[in-house]
Amino acid sequence: SQSALGTAIERLSSGLRINSAKDDAAGQAIANRFTANIKGLTQASRNANDGISIAQTTEGALNEINNNLQRVRELAVQSANSTNSQSDLDSIQAEITQRLNEIDRVSGQTQFNG
């Protein structure tokens, strides 16, 4: 009777039906398995979110590189115009060099920190 009272008080104070394996060994085993499954699923969810973040980071970098490449293409087409002066061509080349340097910077510095 004293043991039953102690068990009842322990359950009331903890809010749990099973506080130890002696309360319900099979129930404890099932609860432990569920807890392990929950922890595994929680980690899987974190991994999936990390994967999404990596993809978003990569997408942002690729969009930036693509924008720079499109501008380089525009400048290359513009440079083929026979009405450009040498000063115009020098300016075009300077911007192309700047864009290529920006591509190198983005590709070298883009990283996911999790």
Secondary structure as a PSIPRED ss2 file (coil, helix, strand):
# PSIPRED VFORMAT (PSIPRED V4.0)

   1 S C   1.000  0.000  0.000
   2 Q H   0.000  1.000  0.000
   3 S H   0.000  1.000  0.000
   4 A H   0.000  1.000  0.000
   5 L H   0.000  1.000  0.000
   6 G H   0.000  1.000  0.000
   7 T H   0.000  1.000  0.000
   8 A H   0.000  1.000  0.000
   9 I H   0.000  1.000  0.000
  10 E H   0.000  1.000  0.000
  11 R H   0.000  1.000  0.000
  12 L H   0.000  1.000  0.000
  13 S H   0.000  1.000  0.000
  14 S H   0.000  1.000  0.000
  15 G C   1.000  0.000  0.000
  16 L C   1.000  0.000  0.000
  17 R C   1.000  0.000  0.000
  18 I C   1.000  0.000  0.000
  19 N C   1.000  0.000  0.000
  20 S C   1.000  0.000  0.000
  21 A C   1.000  0.000  0.000
  22 K C   1.000  0.000  0.000
  23 D C   1.000  0.000  0.000
  24 D C   1.000  0.000  0.000
  25 A H   0.000  1.000  0.000
  26 A H   0.000  1.000  0.000
  27 G H   0.000  1.000  0.000
  28 Q H   0.000  1.000  0.000
  29 A H   0.000  1.000  0.000
  30 I H   0.000  1.000  0.000
  31 A H   0.000  1.000  0.000
  32 N H   0.000  1.000  0.000
  33 R H   0.000  1.000  0.000
  34 F H   0.000  1.000  0.000
  35 T H   0.000  1.000  0.000
  36 A H   0.000  1.000  0.000
  37 N H   0.000  1.000  0.000
  38 I H   0.000  1.000  0.000
  39 K H   0.000  1.000  0.000
  40 G H   0.000  1.000  0.000
  41 L H   0.000  1.000  0.000
  42 T H   0.000  1.000  0.000
  43 Q H   0.000  1.000  0.000
  44 A H   0.000  1.000  0.000
  45 S H   0.000  1.000  0.000
  46 R H   0.000  1.000  0.000
  47 N H   0.000  1.000  0.000
  48 A H   0.000  1.000  0.000
  49 N H   0.000  1.000  0.000
  50 D H   0.000  1.000  0.000
  51 G H   0.000  1.000  0.000
  52 I H   0.000  1.000  0.000
  53 S H   0.000  1.000  0.000
  54 I H   0.000  1.000  0.000
  55 A H   0.000  1.000  0.000
  56 Q H   0.000  1.000  0.000
  57 T H   0.000  1.000  0.000
  58 T H   0.000  1.000  0.000
  59 E H   0.000  1.000  0.000
  60 G H   0.000  1.000  0.000
  61 A H   0.000  1.000  0.000
  62 L H   0.000  1.000  0.000
  63 N H   0.000  1.000  0.000
  64 E H   0.000  1.000  0.000
  65 I H   0.000  1.000  0.000
  66 N H   0.000  1.000  0.000
  67 N H   0.000  1.000  0.000
  68 N H   0.000  1.000  0.000
  69 L H   0.000  1.000  0.000
  70 Q H   0.000  1.000  0.000
  71 R H   0.000  1.000  0.000
  72 V H   0.000  1.000  0.000
  73 R H   0.000  1.000  0.000
  74 E H   0.000  1.000  0.000
  75 L H   0.000  1.000  0.000
  76 A H   0.000  1.000  0.000
  77 V H   0.000  1.000  0.000
  78 Q H   0.000  1.000  0.000
  79 S H   0.000  1.000  0.000
  80 A C   1.000  0.000  0.000
  81 N C   1.000  0.000  0.000
  82 S C   1.000  0.000  0.000
  83 T C   1.000  0.000  0.000
  84 N C   1.000  0.000  0.000
  85 S C   1.000  0.000  0.000
  86 Q H   0.000  1.000  0.000
  87 S H   0.000  1.000  0.000
  88 D H   0.000  1.000  0.000
  89 L H   0.000  1.000  0.000
  90 D H   0.000  1.000  0.000
  91 S H   0.000  1.000  0.000
  92 I H   0.000  1.000  0.000
  93 Q H   0.000  1.000  0.000
  94 A H   0.000  1.000  0.000
  95 E H   0.000  1.000  0.000
  96 I H   0.000  1.000  0.000
  97 T H   0.000  1.000  0.000
  98 Q H   0.000  1.000  0.000
  99 R H   0.000  1.000  0.000
 100 L H   0.000  1.000  0.000
 101 N H   0.000  1.000  0.000
 102 E H   0.000  1.000  0.000
 103 I H   0.000  1.000  0.000
 104 D H   0.000  1.000  0.000
 105 R H   0.000  1.000  0.000
 106 V H   0.000  1.000  0.000
 107 S H   0.000  1.000  0.000
 108 G H   0.000  1.000  0.000
 109 Q H   0.000  1.000  0.000
 110 T C   1.000  0.000  0.000
 111 Q C   1.000  0.000  0.000
 112 F C   1.000  0.000  0.000
 113 N C   1.000  0.000  0.000
 114 G C   1.000  0.000  0.000
